[in-house]
């Protein structure tokens, strides 16, 4: 029979100490960071390991390092701290009269193209609900929704979702973008294979858009030559306008680049019409479900 960890034997002081010792690599320095005597800190760490039934720290003359089990324990400890901070934030909102708190995570495309107008109308209609919006990578969004760290997630299709129930939120049109004096600037439509002859400006690794275009290149037996990688669509547009490469961007984003007069070239491939999906945590509050219905209504109206 598996023995469960008794939560009564672990407190936040011990968890904070454990994280401090792991991050600083020293029991002494970790104890100082937590304002504890070294002897008391050592006893807490031993009790913590006894409570988990496994070794969490490798101790040596050089200091301490996490064992594989210790790494897992630290991940969960950090998640608990994040949950406690969210609890404090939401309770503070209630004390100020706010009667709902929703954590919405979205990828850059959804955040830039669709959410500003949608959230503006929702928050006007429901001023007593606070929406905490974060931009994240699609894979991280799914994990956050599954773990209950986020209430609602909006992410690109082809992101592994496990058993998370999802539905279509919106669809964005991807296009090739270049400077007007680029060789592609004379074209109205182009295949992605033709684009692979040129250097690219792309988003940082881990973005769903970079993964999509990289897979498309592999299907042609080629590799994208990404000359520059940046963190935002705006930075991409500036560098593309400087003729440092071409890029693949949502059409709605390019239409809002008046400071950067770029040339839009439509892609022939079917994957250039990309779905954005919506997933909701199983533990979502009534406020989160209310926002989901608003997102659904907004998306349906936009599609028609």
C-alpha positions in Angstrom: 0.0 0.0 0.0 1.4 3.5 -1.0 2.0 5.8 1.9 0.8 9.4 1.2 2.6 12.4 2.5 1.0 13.9 5.6 0.4 17.6 4.8 0.4 18.3 8.5 4.1 17.6 8.6 5.0 20.1 5.9 4.4 23.9 6.2 5.2 26.9 4.0 8.2 27.9 6.1 9.8 24.5 5.4 9.0 24.7 1.7 10.4 28.2 1.3 13.5 27.0 3.2 13.9 24.0 0.9 13.6 26.2 -2.2 16.1 28.7 -0.8 18.6 26.0 0.0 18.3 24.4 -3.4 18.6 27.8 -5.2 21.6 29.0 -3.1 23.3 25.6 -2.9 23.9 25.9 0.9 22.0 25.1 4.0 23.7 28.0 5.8 22.8 30.6 3.2 19.3 29.2 2.8 18.7 29.5 6.6 20.0 33.1 6.5 17.6 33.9 3.7 14.7 32.6 5.7 15.8 34.1 9.0 16.3 30.7 10.6 19.1 29.3 12.8 21.2 26.7 10.9 20.4 24.0 13.4 16.6 24.7 13.0 16.9 24.8 9.3 18.8 21.4 9.2 16.1 19.8 11.4 13.3 21.1 9.1 15.0 19.7 6.0 15.5 16.3 7.7 11.9 16.3 8.7 10.8 17.2 5.2 12.8 14.3 3.7 11.4 11.9 6.3 7.9 13.1 5.5 8.4 12.5 1.8 10.1 9.2 2.4 12.9 9.9 0.0 16.2 11.8 -0.3 15.7 15.3 -1.7 19.2 16.8 -1.2 22.7 15.6 -1.9 25.0 17.1 0.8 28.7 17.5 0.3 31.6 19.7 1.4 30.9 21.9 -1.6 27.3 22.4 -0.6 24.0 20.8 -1.5 22.3 19.8 -4.8 18.9 18.5 -5.6 18.3 14.8 -6.3 15.9 13.9 -9.1 13.2 13.6 -6.4 14.3 17.0 -5.1 13.8 18.6 -8.5 10.2 17.3 -8.6 9.6 18.5 -5.0 10.9 22.0 -5.9 8.6 22.2 -8.9 5.6 21.4 -6.8 6.7 23.8 -4.0 7.0 26.7 -6.5 3.6 25.8 -7.8 2.2 25.9 -4.3 3.7 29.4 -3.7 2.2 30.6 -7.0 -1.2 29.2 -6.0 -0.9 30.9 -2.6 0.0 34.3 -4.3 -3.0 33.9 -6.6 -5.2 33.1 -3.5 -3.9 36.3 -1.8 -4.6 38.4 -5.0 -8.1 37.0 -5.5 -9.0 37.4 -1.8 -7.7 41.0 -2.0 -10.0 41.6 -5.0 -13.0 40.3 -3.1 -12.2 42.6 -0.1 -12.2 45.5 -2.6 -15.7 44.5 -3.9 -14.6 42.5 -6.9 -16.7 39.3 -7.0 -14.8 37.3 -9.5 -11.3 36.6 -10.7 -10.4 34.8 -14.0 -6.9 33.8 -15.1 -6.8 33.8 -18.9 -3.7 32.7 -20.7 -3.4 33.2 -24.5 -0.8 33.0 -27.2 0.5 36.1 -29.0 -1.8 35.7 -32.0 -5.0 35.6 -29.9 -3.8 38.3 -27.6 -3.0 40.7 -30.5 -5.8 39.9 -32.9 -8.9 39.0 -31.0 -8.8 39.6 -27.3 -8.5 43.4 -26.9 -12.1 44.1 -28.2 -13.6 41.0 -26.7 -12.2 41.7 -23.2 -13.1 45.3 -23.4 -16.8 44.5 -23.9 -16.7 41.8 -21.2 -15.2 44.0 -18.5 -17.6 46.8 -19.4 -20.5 44.4 -18.9 -19.0 42.8 -15.8 -17.0 45.4 -13.9 -17.1 43.2 -10.8 -14.9 40.5 -12.4 -11.2 40.9 -12.6 -9.5 39.3 -15.6 -5.8 38.5 -15.2 -4.4 38.1 -18.8 -1.0 36.5 -19.6 0.7 35.9 -22.9 2.3 32.5 -23.0 3.5 29.8 -25.5 0.7 27.4 -26.6 2.3 24.3 -24.9 2.6 26.2 -21.6 -1.0 27.4 -21.8 -2.3 23.8 -22.2 -0.3 22.6 -19.2 -1.5 25.6 -17.1 -5.1 24.9 -17.9 -4.7 21.2 -17.1 -3.0 21.9 -13.8 -5.6 24.6 -12.9 -3.0 27.4 -12.9 -5.0 29.1 -15.6 -8.8 29.0 -15.8 -9.0 29.5 -19.6 -6.4 29.1 -22.3 -6.4 30.1 -26.0 -3.7 28.4 -28.1 -2.9 27.2 -31.6 -4.1 24.0 -33.1 -1.7 21.0 -33.2 -0.7 21.7 -29.6 -0.8 18.4 -27.6 -3.8 18.7 -25.3 -4.1 15.3 -23.7 -7.6 14.8 -22.3 -8.3 18.5 -22.1 -11.6 19.3 -23.8 -11.2 22.0 -26.5 -13.3 23.9 -29.0 -12.5 26.3 -31.8 -12.2 30.0 -30.8 -11.1 31.8 -33.9 -9.2 31.3 -37.1 -6.3 33.5 -38.3 -5.0 33.9 -41.8 -1.2 33.5 -42.0 0.6 35.4 -44.8 4.2 36.0 -46.0 5.5 39.5 -45.2 8.4 41.3 -46.8 9.8 44.7 -47.5 8.5 46.4 -50.7 11.8 46.1 -52.4 12.3 42.4 -51.6 12.1 40.0 -54.6 8.8 38.6 -53.2 7.3 42.1 -53.0 6.2 41.8 -56.7 4.1 38.7 -55.9 0.5 38.5 -54.8 0.6 34.8 -53.9 3.5 32.5 -53.3 4.1 28.9 -52.1 5.9 28.4 -48.8 8.5 26.3 -50.7 9.4 29.4 -52.7 9.8 31.4 -49.5 12.4 29.0 -48.2 14.9 30.5 -50.7 15.2 33.5 -48.5 16.3 34.4 -44.9 13.5 34.6 -42.3 12.8 36.8 -39.3 11.0 34.7 -36.7 9.7 34.5 -33.2 11.8 32.9 -30.4 11.9 29.1 -30.1 8.9 27.5 -28.5 6.4 29.7 -30.3 3.6 27.8 -32.1 4.1 29.9 -35.3 7.8 29.0 -35.5 7.0 25.4 -34.9 4.3 25.4 -37.6 6.6 27.0 -40.3 9.6 24.8 -39.3 7.4 21.6 -39.8 6.2 22.9 -43.1 9.9 23.4 -44.2 10.7 19.9 -43.1 7.9 18.5 -45.3 9.7 20.0 -48.3 12.9 18.5 -47.1 14.4 21.9 -46.2 15.3 24.0 -43.2 14.2 27.5 -42.6 17.1 29.9 -42.5 16.1 32.0 -39.5 18.4 35.0 -39.5 16.9 36.8 -36.5 14.6 35.8 -33.7 12.6 38.2 -31.6 9.9 38.2 -29.0 7.0 40.2 -30.6 5.2 40.7 -33.9 6.1 44.4 -33.8 9.8 43.6 -33.6 9.4 41.2 -36.5 7.7 43.9 -38.6 10.5 46.4 -37.9 13.2 44.0 -38.9 11.3 42.7 -42.0 10.9 46.4 -43.0 14.7 46.8 -42.7 15.0 43.9 -45.2 16.7 41.5 -42.8 14.4 38.7 -43.9 10.9 37.8 -44.6 8.4 36.5 -42.1 5.1 34.6 -41.7 2.5 36.6 -39.6 -1.2 36.7 -39.0 -2.8 39.0 -41.6 -4.7 41.0 -38.9 -1.4 41.9 -37.3 0.2 43.1 -40.5 -2.8 45.3 -41.1 -2.0 47.2 -38.0 1.6 48.1 -38.9 1.2 51.6 -40.3 4.7 52.6 -39.1 6.1 49.6 -41.1 4.6 49.7 -44.6 5.1 46.0 -45.4 4.2 44.0 -48.5 1.7 41.1 -47.8 2.0 38.0 -50.0 -0.7 35.4 -49.6 0.4 31.8 -49.0 -1.0 29.0 -51.2 -0.9 26.3 -48.5 -4.0 25.2 -46.6 -2.1 25.4 -43.2 -2.0 29.2 -43.7 -5.5 29.2 -42.3 -4.8 28.3 -38.7 -7.4 27.5 -35.9 -7.0 29.0 -32.4 -8.5 26.7 -29.8 -10.1 27.4 -26.4 -9.8 25.1 -23.3 -11.2 25.6 -19.8 -10.0 24.1 -16.5 -12.2 21.5 -14.9 -12.0 23.6 -11.7 -13.1 26.9 -13.5 -15.2 29.3 -11.4 -18.6 30.6 -12.4 -16.8 33.9 -13.4 -14.5 31.9 -15.7 -17.5 30.1 -17.3 -19.2 33.4 -17.8 -16.1 34.7 -19.7 -16.0 31.5 -21.7 -19.6 32.1 -22.9 -18.6 35.7 -23.8 -15.6 34.4 -25.8 -17.9 31.9 -27.6 -20.4 34.6 -28.5 -17.7 37.0 -29.7 -16.1 34.3 -31.8 -19.4 33.2 -33.4 -20.2 36.8 -34.3 -16.8 37.4 -35.8 -17.1 34.2 -37.9 -20.4 35.3 -39.4 
